[in-house]
Amino acid sequence: MESDLFDNDHELFRASVRGFVDKHVTPNLEKWDAQRLIDREIWLAAGRQGMLGLPVPEEFGGPAETDYRYRVVIQEEIARAGASALQSGFSTNDDIVLNYLLRHADEAQRRRWLPGFVTGETIGAIAMSEPGAGSDLRAITTTAVRDGDGDGDGDDWIINGAKTFITSGILADLVIVFAKTDPDAGSKGFSLLVVEDGTPGFSRGRKLDKVGLHAQDTAELFFDNVRVPANNLLGERGAGFAYLMQSLPLERLGIGIAAQVSAEAVFRWTMDYVRERSAFGKRIGEFQGMGFTLAELRSAIEVSRAYIDRCVRAHNAGTLTAVDAAKAKLWATELQGRVIDAGVQFHGGYGYMMEYPVARAYLDHRIQRIYGGTNEIMKEIIHRDLMKS
Ligand SMILES: Cc1cc2nc3c(=O)[nH]c(=O)nc-3n(C[C@H](O)[C@H](O)[C@H](O)COP(=O)(O)OP(=O)(O)OC[C@H]3O[C@@H](n4cnc5c(N)ncnc54)[C@H](O)[C@@H]3O)c2cc1C
């Protein structure tokens, strides 16, 4: 069964996204990997193509397109090119950072920050994880404290701390920082603050050397007495943790979709290969030993797609739960691992050669079970829900 998620308008949009990917993404993959950075130009080009900031309201320059299926089309087309590093950068912008701004920014902040997410002039990052705390975000030590500077516009915030593993950390123009604002207030003691590029005391550390996603500028960020005005607080003071809980489902659905469409792409490349390659006088895909695995994976991919599509529809309807998003992330990323591992195996020695996209997928996909909340944390969420009553 094929997915029945899309209608004609989505397919028209797909044609334009595919043209964009063929022209601007595929020819640059090796260069981006080698320089360990995606050129900023791709963001501007994607902005001109109308691929960024889809849900941004028209008054801030966006198309006000809240049908998430258009984002799925973009994910599918980027996966088709095997450009996982770009996928994670675009997803961080549109599914995470922009989502926080749309949900919690006030009118003045929306006017200030939203237009750049449509044009591609603003690259965003979300800084939650720290060297000592990832899964257990209550254990972060980055602080933000109030400090009047006497300029009459209300008190500033002074941020101190360090973040690590931050996607788009080197390129980011705007970083949403998860910080402790009231150490004695438990889960109500955290807030989200926006730090912009060029703010004194804000610096970037190493571009981290990773197993995969080589083109992605994952980095450390440092905050040394960073002073931001009161109006860089996003939403309510003390609501930061609750905001994370509200926004993580879309982040996890985004990862689940990326995993699903990557599994579909790798399966297609693998089928092309096993139909073409011969051994012992047969096309290798005809060997039953391989055929049973291909049959199992194809079935799993189709069944998984039905669940992912249902989650996308639920997200559009505003009914996607945190538990269902956790299941989508858990299931699809585990499946992606199985499909890519088999894909490499069935390509034989060529599957280990970087000129074959399945090899890049092998390196890139491993993080999917770790970031956005590890798959153990997804199981925790699902387990807790099972034991509720
Ligand atoms: C490439 C990359 C990009 C990233 N991008 C970002 C980003 O943009 N922003 C950001 O804030 N973070 C980002 N991260 C961080 C990522 O979200 C964390 O690495 C992840 O949440 C895990 O946290 P940790 O590394 O501290 O591992 P830990 O929390 O120390 O976990 C270590 C192990 O313990 C297990 N574990 C922990 N708690 C439990 C439990 N209760 N039950 C069972 N097992 C448990 C985990 O599942 C894991 O296997 C990124 C990471 C990478 C590698």
Ligand as a Chemical Component Dictionary entry (heavy atoms), coordinates in Angstrom:
data_LIG
# 
_chem_comp.id                   LIG 
_chem_comp.type                 NON-POLYMER 
_chem_comp.pdbx_formal_charge   0 
_chem_comp.three_letter_code    LIG 
# 
loop_
_chem_comp_atom.comp_id 
_chem_comp_atom.atom_id 
_chem_comp_atom.alt_atom_id 
_chem_comp_atom.type_symbol 
_chem_comp_atom.charge 
_chem_comp_atom.model_Cartn_x 
_chem_comp_atom.model_Cartn_y 
_chem_comp_atom.model_Cartn_z 
_chem_comp_atom.pdbx_ordinal 
LIG C1  C1  C 0 24.089 15.341 16.550 1  
LIG C2  C2  C 0 23.352 15.800 17.753 2  
LIG C3  C3  C 0 22.500 16.885 17.657 3  
LIG C4  C4  C 0 21.838 17.347 18.802 4  
LIG N1  N1  N 0 21.082 18.494 18.718 5  
LIG C5  C5  C 0 20.632 19.057 19.872 6  
LIG C6  C6  C 0 20.046 20.357 19.858 7  
LIG O1  O1  O 0 19.917 20.999 18.806 8  
LIG N2  N2  N 0 19.642 20.885 21.032 9  
LIG C7  C7  C 0 19.773 20.233 22.213 10 
LIG O2  O2  O 0 19.394 20.786 23.241 11 
LIG N3  N3  N 0 20.319 18.984 22.264 12 
LIG C8  C8  C 0 20.763 18.405 21.119 13 
LIG N4  N4  N 0 21.352 17.160 21.152 14 
LIG C9  C9  C 0 21.469 16.462 22.431 15 
LIG C10 C10 C 0 20.573 15.246 22.537 16 
LIG O3  O3  O 0 19.226 15.611 22.597 17 
LIG C11 C11 C 0 21.042 14.458 23.782 18 
LIG O4  O4  O 0 22.321 13.919 23.467 19 
LIG C12 C12 C 0 20.077 13.358 24.183 20 
LIG O5  O5  O 0 18.882 13.905 24.672 21 
LIG C13 C13 C 0 20.677 12.438 25.264 22 
LIG O6  O6  O 0 21.219 13.173 26.307 23 
LIG P1  P1  P 0 22.721 12.849 26.820 24 
LIG O7  O7  O 0 23.611 12.888 25.637 25 
LIG O8  O8  O 0 23.019 13.770 27.937 26 
LIG O9  O9  O 0 22.660 11.369 27.327 27 
LIG P2  P2  P 0 22.216 10.882 28.795 28 
LIG O10 O10 O 0 20.989 11.580 29.184 29 
LIG O11 O11 O 0 23.388 10.960 29.692 30 
LIG O12 O12 O 0 21.879 9.354  28.489 31 
LIG C14 C14 C 0 22.896 8.347  28.402 32 
LIG C15 C15 C 0 22.173 6.995  28.283 33 
LIG O13 O13 O 0 21.373 6.783  29.466 34 
LIG C16 C16 C 0 20.055 6.474  29.085 35 
LIG N5  N5  N 0 19.094 6.977  30.068 36 
LIG C17 C17 C 0 19.023 8.205  30.624 37 
LIG N6  N6  N 0 17.954 8.297  31.425 38 
LIG C18 C18 C 0 17.326 7.087  31.376 39 
LIG C19 C19 C 0 16.158 6.557  31.969 40 
LIG N7  N7  N 0 15.374 7.287  32.778 41 
LIG N8  N8  N 0 15.812 5.266  31.691 42 
LIG C20 C20 C 0 16.568 4.516  30.855 43 
LIG N9  N9  N 0 17.678 4.973  30.262 44 
LIG C21 C21 C 0 18.053 6.251  30.505 45 
LIG C22 C22 C 0 19.859 7.185  27.745 46 
LIG O14 O14 O 0 18.777 6.638  27.024 47 
LIG C23 C23 C 0 21.217 6.939  27.097 48 
LIG O15 O15 O 0 21.226 5.672  26.519 49 
LIG C24 C24 C 0 21.979 16.660 20.028 50 
LIG C25 C25 C 0 22.827 15.541 20.107 51 
LIG C26 C26 C 0 23.534 15.136 19.003 52 
LIG C27 C27 C 0 24.500 13.996 19.163 53 
# 
loop_
_chem_comp_bond.comp_id 
_chem_comp_bond.atom_id_1 
_chem_comp_bond.atom_id_2 
_chem_comp_bond.value_order 
_chem_comp_bond.pdbx_ordinal 
LIG C1  C2  SING 1  
LIG C2  C3  SING 2  
LIG C2  C26 DOUB 3  
LIG C3  C4  DOUB 4  
LIG C4  N1  SING 5  
LIG C4  C24 SING 6  
LIG N1  C5  DOUB 7  
LIG C5  C6  SING 8  
LIG C5  C8  SING 9  
LIG C6  O1  DOUB 10 
LIG C6  N2  SING 11 
LIG N2  C7  SING 12 
LIG C7  O2  DOUB 13 
LIG C7  N3  SING 14 
LIG N3  C8  DOUB 15 
LIG C8  N4  SING 16 
LIG N4  C9  SING 17 
LIG N4  C24 SING 18 
LIG C9  C10 SING 19 
LIG C10 O3  SING 20 
LIG C10 C11 SING 21 
LIG C11 O4  SING 22 
LIG C11 C12 SING 23 
LIG C12 O5  SING 24 
LIG C12 C13 SING 25 
LIG C13 O6  SING 26 
LIG O6  P1  SING 27 
LIG P1  O7  DOUB 28 
LIG P1  O8  SING 29 
LIG P1  O9  SING 30 
LIG O9  P2  SING 31 
LIG P2  O10 DOUB 32 
LIG P2  O11 SING 33 
LIG P2  O12 SING 34 
LIG O12 C14 SING 35 
LIG C14 C15 SING 36 
LIG C15 O13 SING 37 
LIG C15 C23 SING 38 
LIG O13 C16 SING 39 
LIG C16 N5  SING 40 
LIG C16 C22 SING 41 
LIG N5  C17 SING 42 
LIG N5  C21 SING 43 
LIG C17 N6  DOUB 44 
LIG N6  C18 SING 45 
LIG C18 C19 SING 46 
LIG C18 C21 DOUB 47 
LIG C19 N7  SING 48 
LIG C19 N8  DOUB 49 
LIG N8  C20 SING 50 
LIG C20 N9  DOUB 51 
LIG N9  C21 SING 52 
LIG C22 O14 SING 53 
LIG C22 C23 SING 54 
LIG C23 O15 SING 55 
LIG C24 C25 DOUB 56 
LIG C25 C26 SING 57 
LIG C26 C27 SING 58 
# 
